[in-house]
Amino acid sequence: MGGREFKDAVYEQLARVAAAFGSPKRIEIIDILAQGDRNVENIAQETGLSIANTSQHLQVLKGAGLVLSRKAGLQVFYRLSGPVVEDGYQVLRRVAEERIAELGKIAKDYFEGADGMDPIGRTELMARAVSGEVIVLDVRPALEYESGHIAGAFSIPLEELAGHLAEIPADREIVAYCRGPYCVLAAEAVRILRSHGRHAARLAEGYPEWRAAGLPVETPVS
């Protein structure tokens, strides 16, 4: 193999990974799997895809070495193949945030309309949580909370929040979080909480960013 052939072969393999990231739905699947293992049916429900289309996207990701699968009875569960995959997604996101102005405008327009208030950062949340000033509320699906969550956070999935407001002390501020800076669950939770007279805000990022920063988390005992 000559030098030209070598370079062509290398860049062809890099392009396989780039192509796997080249679908909005596959990027969303990676974002979902950053929260923990999920089965095909659950991923399909979260992404709004059919099970057949979800399986096709997962096979592309698996072929590029980005996800792994395991069988549990009749179900197939998928997970990211390693931390480097999530790192790659984070790099992609940062590049887009810095170079594509439209992304920032879309996020600004949505979140200003959704909760109309600046989110709080993880450093501020850490300090306020330690002092007991706030209640930290995880509004992701229960399965994601069980896979790992911010230490001390309570779990009330968004779809159950309105029916469980009585369980949340009325005299404490609530900080809701979900999957990351573009996750809509926390913004919707804040809207619901404020509509019921609660003092609420959302975390600017999500569980993966909190975990990556080395802040306290609780995970299942293996």
N, CA and C of each residue as an Amber inpcrd file, in Angstrom:
protein
   666
   0.8460000  -1.2000000   0.0000000   0.0000000   0.0000000   0.0000000
   0.8780000   1.2460000   0.0000000   0.6240000   2.1300000  -0.9490000
   1.3630000   3.3710000  -1.0190000   0.7670000   4.4250000  -0.1040000
   1.4540000   5.5570000  -0.0360000   1.0090000   6.6260000   0.8500000
  -0.3810000   7.1460000   0.5160000  -0.6720000   7.2940000  -0.7850000
  -1.9740000   7.7920000  -1.1900000  -3.0860000   6.8120000  -0.8160000
  -2.8330000   5.5350000  -1.0590000  -3.8210000   4.5150000  -0.7200000
  -4.0650000   4.4660000   0.7940000  -2.9750000   4.6210000   1.5480000
  -3.0980000   4.6280000   3.0010000  -3.9880000   5.7760000   3.4710000
  -3.7300000   6.9800000   2.9510000  -4.5220000   8.1370000   3.3690000
  -5.9830000   7.9750000   2.9640000  -6.2060000   7.4640000   1.7700000
  -7.5900000   7.2530000   1.3240000  -8.3160000   6.2760000   2.2420000
  -7.6120000   5.2130000   2.6450000  -8.2260000   4.2090000   3.5140000
  -8.5520000   4.7880000   4.8880000  -7.6360000   5.5990000   5.4250000
  -7.8620000   6.2210000   6.7310000  -9.0580000   7.1530000   6.6910000
  -9.0810000   8.0390000   5.7000000 -10.1590000   9.0260000   5.6380000
 -11.5070000   8.3850000   5.3170000 -11.4750000   7.2430000   4.6470000
 -12.7230000   6.5300000   4.4010000 -13.3340000   6.0470000   5.7110000
 -12.4860000   5.5690000   6.6320000 -12.9930000   5.1120000   7.9240000
 -13.4650000   6.2760000   8.7890000 -12.7610000   7.4030000   8.7200000
 -13.2200000   8.5850000   9.4380000 -14.5700000   9.0480000   8.9060000
 -14.7420000   8.9240000   7.5920000 -16.0080000   9.3320000   6.9740000
 -17.1580000   8.4370000   7.4200000 -16.8860000   7.1640000   7.7510000
 -17.9340000   6.2760000   8.2670000 -18.5040000   6.8220000   9.5670000
 -17.6150000   7.3050000  10.4290000 -18.0700000   7.8680000  11.6960000
 -18.8210000   9.1720000  11.4460000 -18.2670000  10.0060000  10.5490000
 -18.9350000  11.2710000  10.2360000 -20.3190000  11.0240000   9.6590000
 -20.4480000  10.0190000   8.8150000 -21.7440000   9.7010000   8.2100000
 -22.7370000   9.2350000   9.2670000 -22.2460000   8.5090000  10.2730000
 -23.1370000   8.0510000  11.3440000 -23.7060000   9.2350000  12.1190000
 -22.9230000  10.3040000  12.2480000 -23.3900000  11.5130000  12.9090000
 -24.2080000  12.3960000  11.9530000 -24.3160000  11.9910000  10.7010000
 -24.9000000  12.8440000   9.6750000 -26.4010000  12.7950000   9.5500000
 -27.0850000  12.3160000  10.5560000 -28.5470000  12.2680000  10.5600000
 -29.0590000  12.9090000  11.8390000 -30.0200000  13.8420000  11.7470000
 -30.5650000  14.4440000  12.9810000 -31.1030000  13.4070000  13.9570000
 -31.7560000  12.3660000  13.4500000 -32.3170000  11.3540000  14.3370000
 -31.2290000  10.5100000  14.9940000 -30.1440000  10.2340000  14.2800000
 -29.0640000   9.4530000  14.8970000 -28.3630000  10.2780000  15.9800000
 -28.2500000  11.5810000  15.7650000 -27.6740000  12.4370000  16.7990000
 -28.5840000  12.4450000  18.0280000 -29.8850000  12.4960000  17.7970000
 -30.8260000  12.4530000  18.9180000 -30.7250000  11.1240000  19.6630000
 -30.5450000  10.0400000  18.9350000 -30.3960000   8.7310000  19.5750000
 -29.1540000   8.7080000  20.4550000 -28.0600000   9.2850000  19.9730000
 -26.8410000   9.3580000  20.7780000 -27.0930000  10.1720000  22.0450000
 -27.8290000  11.2600000  21.9090000 -28.1710000  12.0900000  23.0640000
 -28.9840000  11.2870000  24.0800000 -29.9300000  10.4940000  23.6040000
 -30.7440000   9.6630000  24.4900000 -29.8890000   8.5980000  25.1730000
 -29.0180000   7.9390000  24.4130000 -28.1920000   6.8730000  24.9820000
 -27.1320000   7.3980000  25.9400000 -26.8490000   8.7010000  25.8630000
 -25.9240000   9.3000000  26.8330000 -26.5180000   9.2670000  28.2400000
 -27.8420000   9.0740000  28.3390000 -28.4990000   8.9860000  29.6440000
 -28.4300000   7.5800000  30.2280000 -28.2170000   6.5570000  29.3640000
 -28.1890000   5.1780000  29.8300000 -28.7310000   4.2260000  28.7750000
 -28.6650000   2.9420000  29.0580000 -29.1370000   1.9150000  28.1220000
 -30.6270000   2.0750000  27.8350000 -31.0060000   1.8390000  26.5830000
 -32.4190000   1.9030000  26.2180000 -32.7180000   0.7980000  25.2190000
 -33.9650000   0.3060000  25.2310000 -34.3480000  -0.6810000  24.2370000
 -34.8950000   0.0050000  22.9880000 -35.0750000  -0.7600000  21.9280000
 -35.4740000  -0.1930000  20.6470000 -36.8360000   0.4970000  20.7550000
 -37.7810000  -0.1380000  21.4350000 -39.1150000   0.4270000  21.5540000
 -39.0920000   1.7690000  22.2640000 -38.2770000   1.8630000  23.3100000
 -38.1990000   3.1090000  24.0650000 -37.5740000   4.2150000  23.2270000
 -36.5250000   3.8800000  22.4830000 -35.8790000   4.8750000  21.6190000
 -36.8430000   5.3460000  20.5380000 -37.5920000   4.4140000  19.9850000
 -38.5740000   4.7740000  18.9500000 -39.6060000   5.7460000  19.5090000
 -40.0790000   5.4810000  20.7120000 -41.0720000   6.3530000  21.3330000
 -40.4950000   7.7450000  21.5660000 -39.2540000   7.8150000  22.0370000
 -38.6330000   9.1000000  22.3460000 -38.3700000   9.9280000  21.0880000
 -38.0250000   9.2720000  20.0000000 -37.6460000   9.9880000  18.7810000
 -38.7930000  10.2040000  17.8160000 -39.9340000   9.5470000  18.0640000
 -41.0590000   9.6710000  17.1590000 -40.8940000   8.8840000  15.8720000
 -40.0010000   7.9020000  15.8890000 -39.7660000   7.0460000  14.7270000
 -40.5270000   5.7350000  14.8710000 -40.6860000   5.0440000  13.7530000
 -41.1930000   3.6770000  13.8250000 -40.0880000   2.7840000  14.3740000
 -40.4660000   1.6180000  14.8540000 -39.4610000   0.6760000  15.3580000
 -38.5220000   0.2550000  14.2300000 -39.0680000   0.0780000  13.0200000
 -38.2330000  -0.3240000  11.8850000 -37.1950000   0.7420000  11.5610000
 -37.6060000   2.0130000  11.5220000 -36.6590000   3.0910000  11.2260000
 -35.6390000   3.2540000  12.3440000 -36.1030000   3.0970000  13.5780000
 -35.1850000   3.1770000  14.7100000 -34.1130000   2.0950000  14.6050000
 -34.5200000   0.8920000  14.2710000 -33.5700000  -0.2170000  14.1300000
 -32.5550000   0.0670000  13.0280000 -33.0060000   0.6530000  11.9350000
 -32.0960000   0.9900000  10.8360000 -31.0530000   2.0020000  11.2960000
 -31.4920000   3.0420000  11.9970000 -30.5370000   4.0420000  12.4910000
 -29.5510000   3.4140000  13.4800000 -30.0440000   2.5380000  14.3380000
 -29.1670000   1.8840000  15.3110000 -28.1370000   0.9960000  14.6320000
 -28.5140000   0.3620000  13.5360000 -27.5640000  -0.4750000  12.8150000
 -26.4580000   0.3610000  12.1790000 -26.8070000   1.5610000  11.7030000
 -25.7780000   2.4640000  11.1680000 -24.8140000   2.8710000  12.2770000
 -25.3590000   3.2340000  13.4200000 -24.5120000   3.6250000  14.5500000
 -23.6470000   2.4560000  15.0210000 -24.2250000   1.2730000  15.0330000
 -23.4710000   0.0890000  15.4520000 -22.3770000  -0.2320000  14.4400000
 -22.6860000  -0.0940000  13.1460000 -21.6910000  -0.3630000  12.1140000
 -20.5050000   0.5740000  12.1720000 -20.7340000   1.7930000  12.6900000
 -19.6510000   2.7610000  12.8400000 -18.9640000   2.6370000  14.1980000
 -19.3720000   1.6520000  14.9770000 -18.7340000   1.4260000  16.2710000
 -19.1440000   2.3950000  17.3520000 -20.2820000   3.0880000  17.1660000
 -20.6980000   4.0950000  18.1380000 -21.6110000   3.5490000  19.2190000
 -22.3080000   2.4500000  18.9360000 -23.1730000   1.8360000  19.9450000
 -22.9330000   0.3360000  19.9960000 -23.2960000  -0.2440000  21.1240000
 -23.2470000  -1.6850000  21.3220000 -24.6400000  -2.1620000  21.7170000
 -24.9150000  -3.4370000  21.5010000 -26.2260000  -3.9810000  21.8480000
 -26.0770000  -5.2150000  22.7220000 -27.1380000  -5.5090000  23.4600000
 -27.2020000  -6.7250000  24.2660000 -28.6560000  -7.1890000  24.3100000
 -28.8510000  -8.4870000  24.4150000 -30.2010000  -9.0410000  24.4940000
 -30.5540000  -9.3210000  25.9470000 -31.7910000  -9.0010000  26.2980000
 -32.3290000  -9.3300000  27.6140000 -33.7070000  -9.9200000  27.3780000
 -33.7730000 -11.2270000  27.3620000 -35.0210000 -11.8830000  26.9970000
 -35.3190000 -11.6450000  25.5340000 -36.4860000 -11.1010000  25.2600000
 -36.8750000 -10.8260000  23.8780000 -36.5040000  -9.4150000  23.4420000
 -35.9780000  -8.6220000  24.3580000 -35.6660000  -7.2320000  24.0430000
 -34.1830000  -7.0420000  23.7500000 -33.8920000  -6.0620000  22.8960000
 -32.5170000  -5.6860000  22.5900000 -32.2700000  -4.2950000  23.1540000
 -31.2470000  -4.1640000  23.9720000 -30.8910000  -2.8820000  24.5680000
 -29.6190000  -2.3530000  23.9080000 -29.5600000  -1.0330000  23.7650000
 -28.4020000  -0.3800000  23.1560000 -27.7770000   0.5870000  24.1540000
 -26.4710000   0.7760000  23.9940000 -25.7440000   1.7600000  24.7910000
 -24.6130000   2.3360000  23.9600000 -24.1070000   3.4870000  24.3610000
 -22.9410000   4.0440000  23.6900000 -21.7600000   3.1130000  23.9080000
 -20.9010000   3.0040000  22.9180000 -19.7950000   2.0500000  23.0010000
 -18.6710000   2.5250000  23.9090000 -18.7060000   3.7770000  24.3260000
 -17.6910000   4.2800000  25.2380000 -17.8270000   5.7780000  25.4350000
 -17.1490000   6.3230000  26.4430000 -17.2380000   7.7660000  26.7180000
 -16.8140000   8.6280000  25.5350000 -15.9370000   8.1040000  24.6880000
 -15.4530000   8.9040000  23.5610000 -16.5860000   9.2560000  22.5990000
 -17.6180000   8.4230000  22.5350000 -18.7590000   8.7170000  21.6530000
 -19.5010000   9.9470000  22.1600000 -19.7380000   9.9850000  23.4520000
 -20.3910000  11.1660000  24.0290000 -19.5000000  12.3910000  23.8690000
 -18.1840000  12.2110000  24.0180000 -17.2500000  13.3190000  23.7980000
 -17.3840000  13.8570000  22.3720000 -17.5010000  12.9380000  21.4090000
 -17.6430000  13.3510000  20.0170000 -18.9070000  14.1530000  19.7990000
 -19.9890000  13.7190000  20.4320000 -21.2530000  14.4510000  20.3300000
 -21.1200000  15.8450000  20.9380000 -20.4360000  15.9350000  22.0750000
 -20.2560000  17.2320000  22.7210000 -19.4190000  18.1680000  21.8540000
 -18.3860000  17.6290000  21.2030000 -17.5580000  18.4520000  20.3120000
 -18.3870000  18.9500000  19.1290000 -19.1760000  18.0480000  18.5400000
 -20.0510000  18.4340000  17.4350000 -20.9760000  19.5630000  17.8560000
 -21.5300000  19.4520000  19.0350000 -22.4520000  20.4720000  19.5330000
 -21.7500000  21.8020000  19.7390000 -20.5340000  21.7630000  20.3020000
 -19.8130000  23.0150000  20.5330000 -19.4340000  23.6970000  19.2280000
 -19.0330000  22.9200000  18.2390000 -18.6990000  23.4970000  16.9360000
 -19.9310000  24.1780000  16.3370000 -21.0580000  23.5080000  16.4080000
 -22.2950000  24.0820000  15.8730000 -22.6840000  25.3470000  16.6280000
 -22.5280000  25.3330000  17.9490000 -22.8810000  26.4990000  18.7530000
 -22.0110000  27.7000000  18.4120000 -20.7320000  27.4480000  18.1020000
 -19.8120000  28.5370000  17.8110000 -19.8840000  29.0180000  16.3750000
 -20.2750000  28.1250000  15.4430000 -20.1730000  28.4650000  14.0290000
 -21.5070000  28.6210000  13.3020000 -22.5970000  28.1720000  13.9190000
 -23.8970000  28.2800000  13.2580000 -24.7980000  29.1460000  14.1320000
 -24.9180000  30.4080000  13.7550000 -25.6750000  31.3630000  14.5570000
 -27.1450000  30.9550000  14.6860000 -27.6690000  30.2810000  13.6760000
 -29.0760000  29.9000000  13.6880000 -29.3970000  28.9820000  14.8650000
 -28.4320000  28.1700000  15.2800000 -28.6700000  27.2740000  16.4060000
 -28.9690000  28.0650000  17.6680000 -28.1620000  29.0850000  17.9260000
 -28.3850000  29.9150000  19.1020000 -29.7160000  30.6410000  19.0540000
 -30.0920000  31.0980000  17.8730000 -31.3680000  31.8140000  17.7270000
 -32.5440000  30.8760000  17.9820000 -32.4610000  29.6560000  17.4410000
 -33.5360000  28.6770000  17.6510000 -33.7100000  28.3930000  19.1410000
 -32.5780000  28.1610000  19.8360000 -32.6370000  27.8560000  21.2680000
 -33.1790000  29.0450000  22.0590000 -32.6940000  30.2410000  21.7280000
 -33.1290000  31.4420000  22.4450000 -34.6330000  31.6540000  22.2680000
 -35.1070000  31.5430000  21.0410000 -36.5260000  31.7580000  20.7740000
 -37.3910000  30.7350000  21.5100000 -36.9550000  29.4770000  21.5070000
 -37.7590000  28.4400000  22.1550000 -37.8040000  28.6320000  23.6720000
 -36.6310000  28.7470000  24.2910000 -36.6030000  28.7770000  25.7510000
 -37.1700000  30.0760000  26.3210000 -37.0140000  31.1810000  25.6080000
 -37.6400000  32.4030000  26.0850000 -39.1550000  32.2810000  26.0540000
 -39.6660000  31.5920000  25.0420000 -41.1030000  31.3810000  24.9660000
 -41.5950000  30.3370000  25.9380000 -40.7330000  29.3760000  26.2570000
 -41.1410000  28.2680000  27.1270000 -41.1660000  28.6520000  28.5950000
 -40.0760000  29.2950000  29.0730000 -40.0620000  29.6370000  30.4960000
 -39.6990000  31.0930000  30.7680000 -39.2160000  31.8090000  29.7420000
 -38.9970000  33.2440000  29.8650000 -38.0210000  33.6650000  30.9360000
 -37.0810000  32.7990000  31.3000000 -36.1680000  33.1180000  32.4000000
 -34.8220000  32.4570000  32.1440000 -33.7580000  33.1470000  32.5200000
 -32.4310000  32.5720000  32.3360000 -32.2660000  31.3460000  33.2330000
 -31.6590000  30.2850000  32.7080000 -31.4040000  29.1000000  33.5450000
 -30.2550000  29.3640000  34.5040000 -30.0670000  28.4610000  35.4560000
 -28.9320000  28.5950000  36.3710000 -27.8520000  27.5910000  35.9710000
 -26.6080000  27.9350000  36.2580000 -25.4830000  27.0810000  35.9140000
 -25.2320000  26.0170000  36.9640000 -24.4080000  25.0460000  36.5960000
 -24.1890000  23.9260000  37.5150000 -23.4200000  24.3460000  38.7640000
 -22.5100000  25.3390000  38.6550000 -21.7730000  25.7850000  39.8440000
 -22.7160000  26.4120000  40.8560000 -23.6430000  27.2490000  40.3540000
 -24.6290000  27.8690000  41.2400000 -25.5430000  26.8190000  41.8510000
 -25.9700000  25.8580000  41.0400000 -26.8540000  24.8220000  41.5670000
 -26.1470000  24.0030000  42.6330000 -24.9000000  23.6640000  42.4080000
 -24.1570000  22.8730000  43.3840000 -24.1120000  23.5950000  44.7280000
 -23.7930000  24.8860000  44.7010000 -23.6890000  25.6520000  45.9400000
 -25.0360000  25.7530000  46.6400000 -26.0870000  25.9790000  45.8820000
 -27.4040000  26.1610000  46.4810000 -27.9910000  24.8330000  46.9630000
 -27.6570000  23.7480000  46.2620000 -28.1340000  22.4360000  46.6970000
 -27.4600000  22.0120000  47.9990000 -26.1640000  22.2730000  48.1020000
 -25.4250000  21.9180000  49.3220000 -25.9720000  22.6880000  50.5220000
 -26.3260000  23.9530000  50.3030000 -26.8400000  24.7770000  51.4000000
 -28.3040000  24.4870000  51.7180000 -28.9510000  23.6460000  50.8970000
 -30.3450000  23.3030000  51.1280000 -31.3320000  24.3500000  50.6630000
 -30.8840000  25.2890000  49.8350000 -31.7700000  26.3680000  49.3790000
 -32.7930000  25.8890000  48.3550000 -32.4460000  24.8430000  47.5970000
 -33.3140000  24.4370000  46.4920000 -33.5920000  22.9350000  46.5330000
 -34.6810000  22.5790000  45.8760000 -34.9940000  21.1840000  45.6130000
 -34.5760000  20.9020000  44.1690000 -33.7820000  19.8770000  43.9670000
 -33.3410000  19.5070000  42.6240000 -34.2760000  18.4140000  42.1070000
 -34.8760000  18.6850000  40.9530000 -35.9170000  17.8110000  40.4260000
 -35.5190000  17.2600000  39.0630000 -35.4390000  15.9540000  38.9560000
 -35.1310000  15.2570000  37.7040000 -36.4580000  14.9250000  37.0250000
 -36.6830000  15.5210000  35.8440000 -37.9640000  15.3060000  35.1500000
 -37.8140000  14.4010000  33.9300000 -36.6900000  13.6990000  33.8360000
 -36.5260000  12.7130000  32.7680000 -37.3760000  11.4780000  33.0720000
 -37.5590000  10.5970000  32.1010000 -38.2520000   9.3340000  32.3860000
 -37.5700000   8.5870000  33.5320000 -38.3440000   7.8190000  34.2760000
 -37.8290000   7.1210000  35.4540000 -36.6450000   6.2210000  35.1190000
 -36.6660000   5.5980000  33.9450000 -35.5740000   4.7080000  33.5550000
 -34.2470000   5.4520000  33.4810000 -34.2830000   6.6900000  33.0090000
 -33.0540000   7.4800000  32.9250000 -32.5720000   7.8890000  34.3150000
 -33.4970000   8.2570000  35.1830000 -33.1390000   8.5840000  36.5660000
 -32.4720000   7.3880000  37.2380000 -33.0240000   6.2100000  37.0220000
 -32.4750000   5.0040000  37.6350000 -31.0930000   4.6620000  37.0960000
 -30.7990000   5.0830000  35.8680000 -29.4840000   4.8160000  35.2760000
 -28.4080000   5.7140000  35.8630000 -28.8150000   6.8190000  36.4600000
 -27.8830000   7.7610000  37.0570000 -28.5050000   9.1350000  37.1350000
 -28.2380000   9.8560000  38.2310000 -28.8380000  11.1760000  38.3960000
 -27.9850000  12.0370000  39.3100000 -28.2700000  13.3310000  39.3220000
 -27.5820000  14.2540000  40.2160000 -27.8430000  13.8250000  41.6580000
 -26.7840000  13.7790000  42.4460000 -26.9110000  13.3260000  43.8320000
 -27.9300000  14.1780000  44.5800000 -28.8550000  13.5040000  45.2360000
 -29.8650000  14.1860000  46.0310000 -31.0920000  14.6280000  45.2640000
 -31.1010000  14.4230000  43.9510000 -32.2520000  14.8570000  43.1490000
 -33.4380000  13.9280000  43.3560000 -34.6220000  14.5160000  43.2800000
 -35.8590000  13.7560000  43.3260000 -36.3380000  13.4850000  41.9040000
 -37.0170000  12.3850000  41.7210000 -37.5090000  12.0170000  40.3880000
 -39.0160000  12.1570000  40.3100000 -39.4550000  13.0400000  39.4100000
 -40.8660000  13.0840000  39.0090000 -40.8610000  13.3000000  37.5010000
 -41.0760000  12.2570000  36.7050000 -41.0940000  12.4260000  35.2500000
 -42.0870000  13.5010000  34.8360000 -41.7740000  14.2150000  33.7890000
 -42.5880000  15.3420000  33.3690000 -44.0620000  14.9970000  33.2480000
 -44.3630000  13.8540000  32.6400000 -45.7660000  13.5170000  32.4030000
 -46.5280000  13.2470000  33.6970000 -45.8080000  13.0720000  34.8140000
 -46.4530000  12.8180000  36.1030000 -46.4390000  14.0420000  37.0200000
 -45.7730000  15.1130000  36.5740000 -45.5120000  16.2410000  37.4700000
 -46.7860000  16.8980000  37.9900000 -47.7350000  17.1740000  37.1230000
 -48.9460000  17.8810000  37.5430000 -49.6960000  17.1270000  38.6280000
 -49.6120000  15.8060000  38.6130000 -50.3300000  15.0030000  39.6020000
 -49.5780000  14.7870000  40.8950000 -48.3380000  15.2930000  40.9850000
 -47.5320000  15.0620000  42.1830000 -47.0320000  16.3530000  42.8110000
 -47.6570000  17.4670000  42.4660000 -47.1970000  18.7500000  43.0000000
 -47.2900000  18.8090000  44.5180000 -48.2630000  18.1170000  45.0870000
 -48.4340000  18.1480000  46.5410000 -47.2520000  17.5260000  47.2810000
 -46.4450000  16.7330000  46.5710000 -45.3000000  16.0770000  47.2030000
 -44.0850000  16.9930000  47.2860000 -44.1640000  18.1530000  46.6260000
 -43.0330000  19.0860000  46.5910000 -43.3000000  20.2260000  47.5590000
 -42.4190000  20.4630000  48.5430000 -42.6370000  21.5620000  49.4910000
 -42.8950000  22.8810000  48.7680000 -43.9200000  23.5970000  49.2070000
 -44.3260000  24.8290000  48.5230000 -43.4380000  26.0150000  48.8720000
 -42.6240000  25.8970000  49.9260000 -41.8220000  27.0310000  50.3690000
 -40.3710000  26.9600000  49.8940000 -40.0790000  26.0750000  48.9530000
 -38.7020000  25.9290000  48.4570000 -38.6540000  26.1770000  46.9550000
 -37.5610000  26.7750000  46.5090000 -37.3690000  26.9340000  45.0730000
 -37.0240000  25.5700000  44.4660000 -37.4780000  25.3390000  43.2600000
 -37.2410000  24.0740000  42.5680000 -36.3840000  24.3390000  41.3420000
 -35.3590000  23.5300000  41.1680000 -34.5440000  23.5920000  39.9570000
 -34.7150000  22.2680000  39.2220000 -35.3050000  22.3410000  38.0460000
 -35.5510000  21.1420000  37.2460000 -34.4290000  20.9380000  36.2340000
 -34.1090000  19.6780000  35.9780000 -33.1090000  19.3870000  34.9420000
 -33.5500000  18.1780000  34.1410000 -32.9420000  18.0360000  32.9600000
 -33.2450000  16.8660000  32.1330000 -31.9750000  16.4020000  31.4240000
 -32.0000000  16.2950000  30.0950000 -30.9100000  15.6180000  29.3910000
 -29.7500000  16.5160000  28.9740000 -29.9920000  17.8010000  28.8130000
 -28.9400000  18.6680000  28.3250000 -29.4920000  20.0170000  27.9210000
 -28.6630000  20.8830000  27.3370000 -29.0820000  22.2580000  27.0490000
 -30.2010000  22.3840000  26.0330000 -30.4420000  21.3480000  25.2210000
 -31.5200000  21.4300000  24.2330000 -32.6880000  20.4980000  24.5680000
 -32.6810000  19.9640000  25.7630000 -33.7900000  19.1220000  26.2090000
 -34.9410000  20.0230000  26.6340000 -36.1520000  19.7010000  26.2150000
 -37.3110000  20.5600000  26.4860000 -38.0620000  20.1590000  27.7540000
 -37.7360000  19.0380000  28.3480000 -38.5040000  18.5500000  29.4950000
 -38.4340000  19.4970000  30.6830000 -37.2430000  20.0030000  30.9950000
 -37.0990000  20.8790000  32.1570000 -37.8220000  22.1980000  31.9410000
 -37.7670000  22.7400000  30.7280000 -38.4640000  23.9970000  30.4430000
 -39.9650000  23.8320000  30.6120000 -40.4870000  22.7060000  30.1570000
 -41.9200000  22.4540000  30.3040000 -42.2740000  22.2560000  31.7800000
 -41.3810000  21.6040000  32.5330000 -41.6180000  21.4160000  33.9650000
 -41.6750000  22.7630000  34.6830000 -40.7640000  23.6640000  34.3310000
 -40.7570000  24.9980000  34.9400000 -42.0630000  25.7310000  34.6330000
 -42.5390000  25.6070000  33.4060000 -43.8030000  26.2510000  33.0350000
 -44.9590000  25.7230000  33.8950000 -44.9970000  24.4090000  34.0810000
 -46.0610000  23.8060000  34.8940000 -45.9560000  24.2660000  36.3440000
 -44.7600000  24.2430000  36.8890000 -44.5620000  24.6200000  38.2870000
 -44.9550000  26.0760000  38.5230000 -44.5420000  26.9700000  37.6170000
 -44.8870000  28.3780000  37.8020000 -46.3850000  28.6180000  37.6420000
 -47.0250000  27.8460000  36.7810000 -48.4700000  28.0150000  36.5970000
 -49.2420000  27.6300000  37.8550000 -48.5740000  26.8730000  38.7460000
 -49.1810000  26.4880000  40.0240000 -48.5870000  27.2880000  41.1840000
 -47.9770000  28.4240000  40.8580000 -47.4850000  29.3300000  41.8840000
 -46.1730000  28.9470000  42.5300000 -45.4500000  28.0050000  41.9410000
 -44.1660000  27.5930000  42.5130000 -43.0240000  28.4270000  41.9400000
 -42.0000000  28.6400000  42.7420000 -40.7830000  29.3400000  42.3090000
 -39.8460000  28.3020000  41.6990000 -39.6500000  28.3680000  40.4000000
 -38.9020000  27.3110000  39.7120000 -37.9830000  27.8880000  38.6500000
 -36.9080000  27.1750000  38.3880000 -35.9540000  27.5090000  37.3310000
 -35.4310000  26.1960000  36.7610000 -34.7390000  26.2690000  35.6530000
 -34.1610000  25.0680000  35.0690000 -32.6440000  25.1640000  35.0640000
 -32.0120000  24.0070000  35.0950000 -30.5600000  23.9290000  34.9740000
 -30.1830000  24.1630000  33.5190000 -29.1440000  24.9520000  33.2940000
 -28.7590000  25.3050000  31.9210000 -28.3490000  24.0870000  31.1110000
 -27.7440000  23.1000000  31.7740000 -27.3080000  21.8980000  31.0660000
 -28.1210000  20.7150000  31.5660000 -27.5410000  19.5330000  31.5750000
 -28.2830000  18.3610000  31.9890000 -27.4170000  17.3800000  32.7420000
 -27.9640000  16.1970000  32.9420000 -27.2340000  15.1830000  33.7000000
 -25.8910000  14.8100000  33.0630000 -25.8030000  14.5880000  31.7380000
 -24.4920000  14.2060000  31.1810000 -23.4090000  15.2440000  31.4350000
 -23.7450000  16.5350000  31.3090000 -22.7490000  17.5870000  31.5340000
 -22.3540000  17.6650000  33.0060000 -23.3250000  17.4670000  33.8830000
 -23.0510000  17.4520000  35.3320000 -22.0980000  16.3060000  35.6630000
 -22.3870000  15.1380000  35.1410000 -21.5380000  13.9570000  35.3740000
 -20.1390000  14.1690000  34.8040000 -20.0530000  14.7090000  33.5770000
 -18.7640000  14.9250000  32.9280000 -17.9000000  15.9310000  33.6830000
 -18.5470000  16.8490000  34.4000000 -17.8080000  17.8500000  35.1730000
 -17.2830000  17.2890000  36.4930000 -17.5920000  16.0310000  36.7770000
 -17.1180000  15.3980000  38.0060000 -17.8920000  15.8040000  39.2470000
 -19.1040000  16.3260000  39.0520000 -19.9360000  16.7180000  40.1960000
 -20.6720000  15.4920000  40.7560000 -21.1700000  15.5700000  41.9750000
 -21.7360000  14.3830000  42.6370000 -22.9340000  13.7970000  41.8970000
 -22.8760000  12.4900000  41.6680000 -23.9850000  11.7700000  41.0380000
 -24.2630000  10.5020000  41.8470000 -25.4290000   9.9390000  41.6000000
 -25.7830000   8.6410000  42.1720000 -26.1070000   7.7080000  41.0320000
 -25.4780000   6.5400000  41.0330000 -25.6680000   5.5570000  39.9740000
 -25.9820000   4.2100000  40.5880000 -26.5570000   3.2790000  39.8010000
 -26.8700000   1.9520000  40.3430000 -25.6240000   1.2340000  40.8220000
 -25.7730000   0.4650000  41.8810000 -24.6620000  -0.3530000  42.3820000
 -24.5980000  -1.6030000  41.5180000 -23.4550000  -1.8220000  40.8750000
 -23.3260000  -2.9820000  39.9870000 -22.8660000  -4.2180000  40.7450000
